[in-house]
Amino acid sequence: MSDSEPKVPNPRKADLVKLRGDLAKEVDTFRNALKRPTEDIGGDKVWVGKNARAWHRELEGRNRKLGDQVDKLLPVIDAAIRNEPDKVSAAEARMYHHGV
């Protein structure tokens, strides 16, 4: 790439920014995906007994882990956005669009 080559907006950065916006709208949904089933099983509404308690503990752990993982997504995307330049060469943008 020569310094005289025109720069264009970085399409990868634009895609990451869009991904971040889309994900930010869904974070609570993902974080709480197992909350209701966990409460239902643990609340003796749908199942009772020793096996129900074991499943409840299992779901509680999975619900907690899911929340922890979801909470890591936006910071990872934010870091990726920060590491991308605002502008790239037209050739780099074309390569990105063609999956090279």
C-alpha positions in Angstrom: 0.0 0.0 0.0 1.4 3.4 -0.9 0.9 6.5 1.1 -0.8 8.1 -1.9 -3.5 5.5 -2.1 -6.9 6.9 -1.1 -8.3 5.9 2.3 -11.9 4.8 2.8 -14.0 4.1 5.9 -12.9 0.8 7.4 -15.7 -1.7 6.7 -14.6 -4.1 9.4 -14.9 -1.4 12.0 -18.3 -0.5 10.7 -19.4 -4.1 10.9 -18.1 -4.3 14.5 -19.9 -1.1 15.5 -23.1 -2.5 14.0 -22.6 -5.9 15.8 -22.0 -4.0 19.1 -25.2 -2.0 18.6 -27.2 -5.1 17.7 -25.8 -7.1 20.6 -26.3 -4.3 23.1 -30.1 -4.5 22.4 -30.1 -8.2 23.2 -27.7 -8.5 26.2 -30.5 -8.6 28.8 -32.4 -11.3 26.8 -29.3 -13.4 26.6 -28.3 -12.8 30.2 -31.7 -13.9 31.4 -32.4 -16.7 29.0 -32.3 -19.4 31.8 -33.7 -17.2 34.6 -37.4 -18.2 34.2 -36.7 -22.0 33.9 -34.4 -21.8 36.9 -37.0 -20.0 39.0 -39.8 -22.4 37.8 -37.9 -25.5 38.7 -36.5 -24.1 41.9 -39.9 -22.7 43.0 -41.6 -26.1 43.1 -44.0 -24.9 40.4 -43.2 -27.4 37.8 -41.3 -30.1 39.5 -40.5 -31.2 43.1 -38.2 -33.6 44.8 -34.6 -34.6 44.9 -34.1 -34.6 41.1 -35.9 -31.2 40.8 -33.5 -29.7 43.4 -30.5 -31.2 41.5 -31.7 -29.8 38.2 -32.4 -26.4 39.9 -28.8 -26.3 41.2 -27.5 -27.2 37.8 -29.6 -24.5 36.1 -28.6 -21.9 38.7 -24.9 -22.6 37.8 -25.5 -22.5 34.1 -27.6 -19.3 34.4 -24.7 -17.7 36.4 -22.1 -18.8 33.8 -24.3 -17.6 30.9 -24.6 -14.2 32.5 -20.8 -14.0 33.1 -20.1 -14.9 29.5 -22.6 -12.5 28.1 -21.1 -9.7 30.3 -17.8 -10.3 28.6 -19.1 -9.9 25.0 -19.5 -6.1 24.8 -16.0 -5.4 26.2 -14.4 -7.8 23.7 -16.2 -6.1 20.8 -15.3 -2.7 22.2 -11.6 -3.7 22.3 -11.8 -4.9 18.7 -13.4 -1.6 17.6 -10.6 0.4 19.4 -8.0 -1.7 17.6 -9.4 -1.0 14.1 -8.3 2.1 12.2 -11.0 4.5 11.1 -9.8 4.4 7.5 -8.1 1.8 5.4 -6.9 1.6 1.8 -9.5 0.9 -0.9 -7.7 -2.3 -1.6 -7.9 -3.4 2.1 -11.6 -2.6 2.1 -12.2 -4.6 -1.1 -10.3 -7.6 0.4 -12.4 -7.4 3.5 -15.6 -7.4 1.5 -14.4 -10.4 -0.5 -13.4 -12.3 2.6 -9.7 -12.4 1.8 
